Amino acid sequence: MTFLLETLNSGDKERQSVVFILDEFDLFTQHHNQHLLYNLFDLSQSKSTPIAVIGLTCRQDIMELLEKRVKSRFSHRQYFLYGVQNFEDYVDVAIDILCPSKIASKEWAAHVTNVFNSPHNKVRTYLERIFNFNKSIVILKNCLTWIAIKLDETSPQIDVEMFEGKVDRFSFKDSKAVLIKGFK
């Protein structure tokens, strides 16, 4: 921590700005005395150190988790972002994940769109199960990554068999635990 503070405080006034993005911000609040948060927020208030701290969390009660001295350094700006709220938007996100516009072929994009938009398709049913359990885009990306890994020359198309078993694996368990389990 001392090295970080010295590095950020050294140099001239024309140095680059630094942005710290702390994912799962609530985990940083569990550390004893919240030293890291206190020092980062303290530095961000200093005019000599051009830094910004962005904390990302799913918890809306995050302010209650901050110690009083850390909270006093915090700018109290909060932005609440909400994920997809309806299934059709969720399907659109799934299509966007599998069909990046700059690299996906037209045939692949048409196939994926057809698979996910067919009304009485079992793949769509599996996708709806994931959506109903948890609207998290992270879980959707994890599931679709496992599906995409299974694609090869012998099975170049998405089909129902790819989703069978994968949906239960991702929709009813903690996504981090599933990823760690997959590294066997």
TAUR-V213087 format. One line per field, one symbol per residue. phi: phi as a letter, one per 40 degrees, with the letter a starting at -180 (. if undefined). Layout:
phi = ???
//
This chain:
phi = .ccccccccchccbcccbbcbbcfdccccccdgfddcdccccccccccbcbbbbbbaccccccccccdcccccccgcbbbbbccbbcccccccdccccbddcbcccccccccccccbcdbccccccccccdccacccccccccccccccccaccbcbcbcdcccgccccbcbbccccccccccd
//
